[in-house]
Amino acid sequence: MLIPSIDLQRGRIVQLIQGDRLAIESADVDGWVHRFRAYRAVQLIDLDAAKSEADNAALVQSIAARLPCRVGGGIRSVERARTVLRDGARKAILGSRLFRPAGPDLGFAAELADQIGPERLVAAVDARNGCIAVNGWRTLLPYTPEEAIRTLEPFFGEFLFTNIDREGLMQGIDRPSVHRIRAATTRTLSVAGGVTTEEEIEWLHQQGIDAVVGMALYAGVLATPPQFPPSNPGGEDIR
């Protein structure tokens, strides 16, 4: 399944290269919501909240009311996860708060699973140079995404793996790293970072992996992307 990604920054939809360089910016939020209305799942990330710089809470709530969204960005407590789900998200995506220098915070993960249920939780495992990256991808931790996933597997129904080294570059996915991530878990898995072609989306589907796509959609490289059944185990203004 292809999952379109909506990243929000300062009230606009943006696409960043490797998390810091603005490539595309659009104020036409309603237009993109309309374009994505036929998809079975949409990924909605509040980048401002993720970086603790501000938030787009009202806009997130508005979009989640109109699209089947999995929502992330700045979710650092059980209560915030509950609020996001109550406001219309289908699933809550947890990222940086799950990870500590010595390893994943299993106490917090267990509390989330107990209070909300693994089936409504997605663990975002973001990696740069083979290491976990947190705090808006600005801090690297000394363990691998595979190690993190194996440790967190009892508490989450799904994992989202983002390869920051490929994010926004439209140079294709790193297939060996995807193989390693797939081998690390039997849970539902989605992959982001570099997905550019229909062939890559189909390849991921054959591995039982959903493709999260941003830049290739907004830039028109995947103007009419294919739909597959759900898998299981200084920028340009484009208004």
BATORLUM-290251 format. One record per atom (N, C-alpha, C): residue in three letters; y, x, z. Coordinates in pm, whole numbers, padded with zeros to 5 digits, always signed. Example, Ala and Ser with C-alpha at 12.3 -4.5 7.8 and 13.67 -1.06 7.14 Angstrom:
2
ALA-00569+01319+00780;ALA-00450+01230+00780;ALA-00330+01320+00780;SER-00225+01285+00708;SER-00106+01367+00714;SER+00003+01290+00787;
This chain:
239
MET-00119+00084+00000;MET+00000+00000+00000;MET+00125+00087+00000;LEU+00223+00048-00076;LEU+00351+00116-00076;LEU+00443+00047+00024;ILE+00503+00127+00112;ILE+00597+00076+00212;ILE+00735+00134+00182;PRO+00829+00052+00134;PRO+00964+00103+00112;PRO+01029+00139+00245;SER+01114+00241+00241;SER+01182+00287+00362;SER+01331+00257+00353;ILE+01385+00198+00460;ILE+01529+00176+00474;ILE+01577+00260+00591;ASP+01659+00360+00563;ASP+01717+00445+00667;ASP+01865+00409+00682;LEU+01907+00382+00805;LEU+02043+00337+00831;LEU+02125+00446+00900;GLN+02246+00463+00851;GLN+02341+00557+00913;GLN+02481+00502+00893;ARG+02552+00482+01004;ARG+02688+00429+01002;ARG+02700+00299+00922;GLY+02600+00213+00939;GLY+02604+00082+00876;GLY+02568+00079+00730;ARG+02523+00191+00675;ARG+02484+00198+00535;ARG+02341+00246+00521;ILE+02282+00217+00406;ILE+02152+00273+00372;ILE+02174+00412+00315;VAL+02098+00508+00365;VAL+02111+00645+00318;VAL+01974+00703+00287;GLN+01977+00807+00206;GLN+01861+00892+00185;GLN+01907+01036+00207;LEU+01836+01105+00297;LEU+01871+01242+00331;LEU+01763+01337+00281;ILE+01805+01457+00247;ILE+01710+01562+00211;ILE+01677+01643+00335;GLN+01550+01641+00372;GLN+01499+01712+00489;GLN+01576+01678+00616;GLY+01623+01555+00623;GLY+01682+01503+00745;GLY+01826+01537+00771;ASP+01892+01616+00682;ASP+02030+01653+00715;ASP+02127+01651+00597;ARG+02081+01657+00474;ARG+02172+01659+00360;ARG+02175+01523+00292;LEU+02293+01462+00290;LEU+02307+01330+00230;LEU+02290+01338+00079;ALA+02199+01257+00025;ALA+02176+01254-00120;ALA+02219+01121-00181;ILE+02191+01012-00111;ILE+02223+00878-00161;ILE+02278+00796-00047;GLU+02379+00716-00077;GLU+02438+00626+00022;GLU+02470+00494-00046;SER+02440+00384+00020;SER+02469+00253-00038;SER+02517+00158+00070;ALA+02625+00087+00039;ALA+02674-00018+00128;ALA+02610-00153+00097;ASP+02530-00159-00008;ASP+02471-00286-00052;ASP+02340-00313+00023;VAL+02351-00331+00153;VAL+02231-00355+00235;VAL+02161-00483+00191;ASP+02237-00590+00170;ASP+02175-00717+00132;ASP+02104-00706-00002;GLY+02159-00627-00094;GLY+02095-00610-00223;GLY+01960-00543-00212;TRP+01951-00440-00129;TRP+01823-00372-00112;TRP+01724-00457-00034;VAL+01772-00532+00064;VAL+01683-00626+00134;VAL+01623-00724+00035;HIS+01704-00773-00056;HIS+01655-00867-00157;HIS+01550-00800-00246;ARG+01573-00676-00286;ARG+01478-00607-00373;ARG+01344-00582-00304;PHE+01346-00565-00174;PHE+01224-00533-00102;PHE+01153-00656-00044;ARG+01199-00775-00078;ARG+01149-00896-00012;ARG+01002-00926-00043;ALA+00949-00874-00154;ALA+00812-00906-00192;ALA+00709-00814-00125;TYR+00753-00708-00057;TYR+00660-00613+00001;TYR+00601-00667+00133;ARG+00478-00629+00157;ARG+00409-00675+00279;ARG+00454-00601+00403;ALA+00516-00484+00385;ALA+00569-00408+00499;ALA+00686-00324+00450;VAL+00787-00311+00535;VAL+00903-00228+00507;VAL+00930-00144+00631;GLN+00963-00018+00610;GLN+00994+00070+00723;GLN+01145+00079+00742;LEU+01191+00049+00862;LEU+01334+00043+00893;LEU+01365+00140+01006;ILE+01446+00243+00977;ILE+01475+00348+01075;ILE+01625+00356+01099;ASP+01664+00350+01226;ASP+01803+00366+01266;ASP+01826+00515+01296;LEU+01880+00587+01199;LEU+01898+00731+01215;LEU+02002+00764+01322;ASP+02105+00683+01333;ASP+02206+00709+01437;ASP+02145+00699+01576;ALA+02062+00599+01597;ALA+01995+00584+01727;ALA+01898+00697+01752;ALA+01829+00741+01646;ALA+01734+00851+01661;ALA+01802+00978+01709;LYS+01929+00998+01665;LYS+02003+01118+01702;LYS+02092+01096+01824;SER+02081+00977+01886;SER+02162+00942+02004;SER+02311+00954+01976;GLU+02351+00922+01854;GLU+02491+00933+01815;GLU+02561+00798+01815;ALA+02488+00691+01795;ALA+02538+00554+01791;ALA+02415+00467+01768;ASP+02435+00346+01717;ASP+02321+00268+01673;ASP+02367+00162+01574;ASN+02269+00105+01506;ASN+02292-00002+01410;ASN+02212-00124+01452;ALA+02215-00155+01582;ALA+02126-00255+01639;ALA+02142-00392+01574;ALA+02265-00436+01552;ALA+02285-00568+01493;ALA+02233-00573+01351;LEU+02253-00465+01275;LEU+02204-00460+01138;LEU+02052-00454+01134;VAL+01994-00377+01224;VAL+01848-00371+01234;VAL+01791-00509+01260;GLN+01851-00582+01354;GLN+01803-00716+01387;GLN+01815-00809+01266;SER+01926-00798+01194;SER+01947-00882+01077;SER+01843-00856+00969;ILE+01813-00728+00943;ILE+01716-00695+00839;ILE+01575-00735+00882;ALA+01541-00711+01008;ALA+01408-00745+01058;ALA+01382-00895+01057;ALA+01488-00973+01059;ALA+01472-01118+01051;ALA+01440-01164+00908;ARG+01465-01076+00811;ARG+01446-01114+00670;ARG+01330-01043+00602;LEU+01286-00931+00658;LEU+01178-00855+00598;LEU+01071-00823+00703;PRO+00946-00802+00660;PRO+00838-00766+00754;PRO+00847-00620+00792;CYS+00931-00590+00890;CYS+00967-00451+00921;CYS+00888-00391+01035;ARG+00860-00264+01021;ARG+00822-00178+01132;ARG+00948-00097+01161;VAL+00992-00099+01286;VAL+01125-00048+01320;VAL+01114+00073+01412;GLY+01194+00177+01380;GLY+01199+00297+01462;GLY+01340+00351+01470;GLY+01354+00453+01554;GLY+01484+00516+01574;GLY+01539+00486+01711;GLY+01532+00583+01800;GLY+01591+00566+01933;GLY+01511+00480+02028;ILE+01385+00457+02000;ILE+01301+00378+02093;ILE+01241+00475+02194;ARG+01296+00473+02315;ARG+01258+00572+02416;ARG+01206+00510+02545;SER+01182+00380+02545;SER+01133+00313+02665;SER+01049+00193+02625;VAL+00966+00147+02719;VAL+00887+00026+02695;VAL+00979-00092+02672;GLU+01086-00102+02749;GLU+01177-00214+02735;GLU+01244-00217+02598;ARG+01283-00099+02547;ARG+01344-00096+02415;ARG+01244-00136+02307;ALA+01120-00092+02321;ALA+01017-00133+02226;ALA+00997-00283+02231;ARG+00996-00340+02350;ARG+00983-00486+02364;ARG+01100-00557+02296;THR+01221-00505+02314;THR+01339-00568+02255;THR+01331-00567+02104;VAL+01292-00455+02046;VAL+01281-00443+01901;VAL+01179-00544+01847;LEU+01068-00558+01915;LEU+00965-00654+01873;LEU+01013-00797+01892;ARG+01081-00823+02000;ARG+01134-00957+02024;ARG+01238-00995+01920;ASP+01311-00895+01870;ASP+01417-00921+01772;ASP+01365-00931+01628;GLY+01234-00926+01610;GLY+01180-00953+01478;GLY+01092-00846+01416;ALA+01086-00726+01474;ALA+01001-00622+01416;ALA+00854-00660+01430;ARG+00776-00625+01330;ARG+00631-00648+01337;ARG+00565-00540+01423;LYS+00617-00416+01411;LYS+00566-00305+01489;LYS+00684-00218+01533;ALA+00665-00146+01644;ALA+00766-00051+01692;ALA+00717+00091+01667;ILE+00806+00173+01611;ILE+00773+00312+01582;ILE+00832+00402+01690;LEU+00747+00478+01758;LEU+00790+00571+01862;LEU+00779+00713+01810;GLY+00883+00794+01836;GLY+00880+00931+01788;GLY+00904+01033+01897;SER+01025+01087+01902;SER+01055+01202+01988;SER+01017+01183+02134;ARG+01034+01062+02185;ARG+01007+01037+02328;ARG+00860+01062+02364;LEU+00772+01061+02265;LEU+00630+01082+02293;LEU+00595+01227+02320;PHE+00685+01319+02284;PHE+00648+01460+02282;PHE+00730+01543+02380;ARG+00658+01632+02449;ARG+00718+01725+02541;ARG+00677+01867+02498;PRO+00745+01969+02546;PRO+00711+02106+02502;PRO+00565+02143+02520;ALA+00503+02093+02627;ALA+00364+02130+02653;ALA+00263+02041+02582;GLY+00310+01930+02525;GLY+00218+01839+02458;GLY+00268+01696+02468;PRO+00195+01602+02407;PRO+00234+01462+02413;PRO+00240+01409+02556;ASP+00332+01315+02579;ASP+00348+01252+02710;ASP+00246+01138+02720;LEU+00128+01168+02773;LEU+00020+01070+02775;LEU+00047+00957+02874;GLY+00122+00985+02980;GLY+00158+00880+03075;GLY+00242+00773+03008;PHE+00342+00815+02932;PHE+00428+00721+02861;PHE+00348+00647+02754;ALA+00263+00719+02682;ALA+00181+00657+02578;ALA+00090+00550+02638;ALA+00030+00580+02753;ALA-00059+00484+02818;ALA+00017+00361+02865;GLU+00138+00381+02916;GLU+00220+00268+02960;GLU+00256+00178+02842;LEU+00293+00238+02730;LEU+00323+00160+02610;LEU+00202+00078+02566;ALA+00087+00143+02559;ALA-00034+00074+02514;ALA-00071-00040+02607;ASP-00053-00018+02737;ASP-00088-00120+02836;ASP+00008-00238+02831;GLN+00136-00211+02815;GLN+00237-00316+02821;GLN+00256-00390+02688;ILE+00234-00321+02578;ILE+00263-00381+02447;ILE+00138-00400+02362;GLY+00045-00306+02371;GLY-00076-00314+02291;GLY-00072-00215+02175;PRO-00178-00136+02157;PRO-00179-00036+02050;PRO-00155-00093+01911;GLU-00197-00217+01888;GLU-00187-00276+01754;GLU-00044-00298+01708;ARG+00051-00297+01801;ARG+00192-00317+01764;ARG+00273-00188+01775;LEU+00203-00077+01790;LEU+00269+00052+01810;LEU+00231+00151+01701;VAL+00332+00220+01649;VAL+00312+00327+01551;VAL+00368+00456+01611;ALA+00288+00561+01612;ALA+00336+00691+01659;ALA+00384+00770+01538;ALA+00512+00807+01540;ALA+00570+00887+01432;ALA+00550+01034+01464;VAL+00469+01100+01383;VAL+00438+01241+01401;VAL+00506+01317+01288;ASP+00619+01377+01320;ASP+00701+01446+01220;ASP+00678+01596+01232;ALA+00661+01661+01117;ALA+00627+01804+01121;ALA+00714+01885+01026;ARG+00754+02002+01075;ARG+00825+02101+00994;ARG+00757+02236+01017;ASN+00728+02307+00909;ASN+00659+02436+00920;ASN+00530+02426+01000;GLY+00463+02312+00990;GLY+00336+02294+01058;GLY+00343+02260+01205;CYS+00465+02243+01259;CYS+00483+02212+01401;CYS+00550+02076+01418;ILE+00526+02014+01531;ILE+00593+01889+01565;ILE+00743+01912+01574;ALA+00820+01821+01514;ALA+00966+01828+01517;ALA+01021+01703+01583;VAL+01115+01720+01677;VAL+01171+01608+01753;VAL+01324+01617+01755;ASN+01385+01517+01820;ASN+01531+01515+01835;ASN+01603+01519+01701;GLY+01570+01420+01617;GLY+01630+01418+01485;GLY+01585+01534+01399;TRP+01461+01583+01425;TRP+01399+01691+01348;TRP+01468+01825+01372;ARG+01544+01836+01481;ARG+01618+01958+01507;ARG+01547+02056+01600;THR+01442+02008+01671;THR+01372+02091+01769;THR+01224+02097+01733;LEU+01169+02218+01723;LEU+01027+02236+01695;LEU+00950+02262+01823;LEU+00831+02203+01832;LEU+00744+02221+01947;LEU+00620+02299+01906;PRO+00560+02372+01999;PRO+00454+02468+01963;PRO+00314+02408+01951;TYR+00302+02296+01882;TYR+00169+02243+01853;TYR+00174+02165+01722;THR+00058+02142+01664;THR+00049+02086+01530;THR+00044+01934+01533;PRO+00074+01871+01420;PRO+00062+01725+01414;PRO-00082+01679+01435;GLU-00178+01756+01387;GLU-00317+01717+01407;GLU-00354+01715+01555;GLU-00308+01815+01629;GLU-00335+01819+01774;GLU-00270+01700+01843;ALA-00148+01667+01804;ALA-00078+01554+01865;ALA-00149+01423+01836;ILE-00193+01405+01714;ILE-00259+01280+01675;ILE-00390+01262+01751;ARG-00470+01367+01759;ARG-00597+01355+01831;ARG-00574+01314+01977;THR-00471+01368+02037;THR-00443+01338+02177;THR-00392+01196+02195;LEU-00312+01146+02102;LEU-00249+01014+02115;LEU-00334+00900+02060;GLU-00444+00932+01993;GLU-00520+00829+01923;GLU-00560+00709+02009;PRO-00597+00725+02137;PRO-00637+00607+02215;PRO-00526+00505+02236;PHE-00401+00544+02216;PHE-00290+00460+02258;PHE-00214+00393+02143;PHE-00245+00429+02020;PHE-00169+00378+01906;PHE-00262+00325+01797;GLY-00223+00213+01739;GLY-00302+00155+01631;GLY-00274+00218+01497;GLU-00163+00292+01486;GLU-00126+00352+01358;GLU-00047+00479+01382;PHE-00061+00572+01287;PHE+00019+00694+01288;PHE+00099+00702+01158;LEU+00223+00747+01172;LEU+00310+00776+01059;LEU+00335+00926+01057;PHE+00286+00992+00953;PHE+00305+01136+00940;PHE+00413+01162+00836;THR+00519+01231+00878;THR+00627+01269+00787;THR+00629+01421+00773;ASN+00616+01466+00650;ASN+00624+01609+00621;ASN+00770+01641+00587;ILE+00843+01693+00684;ILE+00986+01718+00667;ILE+01012+01821+00557;ASP+00921+01914+00540;ASP+00939+02017+00437;ASP+00947+01958+00297;ARG+00891+01838+00279;ARG+00892+01772+00148;ARG+00990+01654+00142;GLU+01046+01616+00255;GLU+01126+01494+00265;GLU+01248+01497+00174;GLY+01256+01396+00086;GLY+01373+01379+00001;GLY+01379+01468-00121;LEU+01283+01558-00137;LEU+01290+01655-00247;LEU+01228+01603-00377;MET+01146+01498-00367;MET+01076+01442-00483;MET+00999+01550-00559;GLN+00931+01635-00483;GLN+00849+01742-00541;GLN+00700+01719-00517;GLY+00667+01598-00471;GLY+00527+01566-00447;GLY+00485+01591-00304;ILE+00373+01531-00268;ILE+00320+01545-00133;ILE+00237+01672-00120;ASP+00222+01718+00003;ASP+00139+01834+00034;ASP-00002+01780+00064;ARG-00087+01781-00037;ARG-00218+01717-00023;ARG-00308+01783+00081;PRO-00311+01917+00092;PRO-00393+01976+00199;PRO-00352+01929+00339;SER-00222+01919+00364;SER-00179+01873+00496;SER-00217+01727+00518;VAL-00211+01648+00412;VAL-00252+01507+00423;VAL-00401+01498+00455;HIS-00483+01581+00392;HIS-00627+01583+00422;HIS-00650+01615+00569;ARG-00576+01712+00623;ARG-00594+01749+00764;ARG-00555+01634+00857;ILE-00447+01566+00823;ILE-00403+01453+00906;ILE-00504+01339+00899;ARG-00554+01311+00779;ARG-00653+01204+00764;ARG-00778+01234+00847;ALA-00818+01360+00850;ALA-00938+01399+00926;ALA-00917+01391+01076;ALA-00791+01387+01119;ALA-00761+01391+01263;ALA-00769+01255+01329;THR-00775+01145+01250;THR-00774+01013+01312;THR-00848+00911+01227;THR-00905+00813+01294;THR-00966+00699+01225;THR-00871+00579+01223;ARG-00755+00596+01284;ARG-00657+00487+01288;ARG-00591+00467+01152;THR-00523+00353+01138;THR-00441+00330+01020;THR-00340+00443+01008;LEU-00319+00491+00886;LEU-00232+00607+00865;LEU-00138+00580+00749;SER-00011+00616+00767;SER+00086+00615+00659;SER+00151+00751+00651;VAL+00191+00789+00530;VAL+00244+00922+00504;VAL+00378+00912+00433;ALA+00474+00993+00476;ALA+00605+01002+00414;ALA+00638+01148+00388;GLY+00727+01169+00291;GLY+00771+01305+00263;GLY+00722+01354+00128;GLY+00803+01330+00024;GLY+00771+01382-00107;GLY+00700+01287-00201;VAL+00664+01167-00155;VAL+00593+01073-00243;VAL+00683+01036-00361;THR+00636+01064-00482;THR+00723+01053-00599;THR+00662+00974-00715;THR+00531+00979-00732;THR+00469+00921-00851;THR+00370+00811-00814;GLU+00340+00728-00915;GLU+00238+00626-00898;GLU+00102+00689-00872;GLU+00075+00801-00936;GLU-00052+00870-00916;GLU-00070+00912-00771;GLU+00037+00961-00708;GLU+00029+01001-00567;GLU+00004+00880-00478;ILE+00068+00771-00508;ILE+00048+00649-00428;ILE-00097+00604-00439;GLU-00151+00608-00560;GLU-00291+00569-00579;GLU-00385+00666-00509;TRP-00353+00797-00516;TRP-00437+00897-00448;TRP-00438+00871-00298;LEU-00323+00846-00240;LEU-00317+00815-00097;LEU-00398+00690-00066;HIS-00384+00589-00150;HIS-00459+00465-00129;HIS-00609+00492-00127;GLN-00655+00579-00215;GLN-00797+00611-00219;GLN-00844+00683-00092;GLN-00752+00748-00023;GLN-00785+00813+00106;GLN-00772+00715+00223;GLY-00736+00590+00195;GLY-00712+00492+00301;GLY-00579+00513+00370;ILE-00478+00558+00295;ILE-00347+00591+00351;ILE-00239+00513+00278;ASP-00145+00458+00354;ASP-00029+00391+00295;ASP+00081+00492+00266;ALA+00157+00466+00160;ALA+00264+00556+00118;ALA+00399+00499+00157;VAL+00476+00574+00236;VAL+00613+00536+00270;VAL+00705+00607+00171;VAL+00783+00529+00096;VAL+00863+00584-00013;VAL+01010+00548+00006;GLY+01094+00649-00006;GLY+01238+00628+00004;GLY+01310+00678-00120;MET+01333+00808-00128;MET+01416+00866-00233;MET+01374+00824-00373;ALA+01245+00824-00403;ALA+01199+00792-00538;ALA+01233+00650-00577;LEU+01238+00559-00480;LEU+01277+00421-00508;LEU+01427+00411-00532;TYR+01506+00470-00444;TYR+01651+00457-00453;TYR+01706+00531-00575;ALA+01641+00639-00614;ALA+01687+00715-00730;ALA+01634+00658-00862;GLY+01547+00557-00854;GLY+01496+00494-00974;GLY+01379+00564-01038;VAL+01325+00666-00974;VAL+01208+00736-01028;VAL+01086+00645-01025;LEU+01075+00564-00920;LEU+00973+00460-00911;LEU+01045+00326-00921;ALA+01089+00291-01039;ALA+01166+00168-01057;ALA+01079+00044-01039;THR+00953+00052-01082;THR+00862-00062-01067;THR+00733-00010-01007;PRO+00734+00018-00879;PRO+00617+00080-00817;PRO+00500-00017-00808;PRO+00378+00035-00809;PRO+00259-00048-00802;PRO+00238-00104-00663;GLN+00169-00216-00655;GLN+00133-00275-00527;GLN-00018-00266-00510;PHE-00063-00210-00399;PHE-00204-00201-00370;PHE-00235-00286-00247;PRO-00359-00327-00230;PRO-00396-00396-00106;PRO-00370-00306+00014;PRO-00355-00363+00134;PRO-00329-00280+00252;PRO-00439-00178+00274;SER-00403-00059+00311;SER-00500+00043+00347;SER-00539+00025+00493;ASN-00651+00069+00529;ASN-00693+00061+00668;ASN-00778+00183+00693;PRO-00833+00217+00832;PRO-00904+00343+00831;PRO-00911+00330+00731;GLY+02726+01440+00072;GLY+02811+01416-00040;GLY+02744+01325-00140;GLY+02715+01217-00104;GLY+02609+01150-00168;GLY+02654+01052-00273;GLU+02557+01003-00346;GLU+02584+00909-00454;GLU+02581+00768-00399;ASP+02684+00689-00424;ASP+02687+00549-00383;ASP+02622+00467-00495;ILE+02510+00401-00464;ILE+02434+00332-00568;ILE+02461+00183-00567;ARG+02576+00144-00524;ARG+02610+00003-00528;ARG+02620-00045-00672;
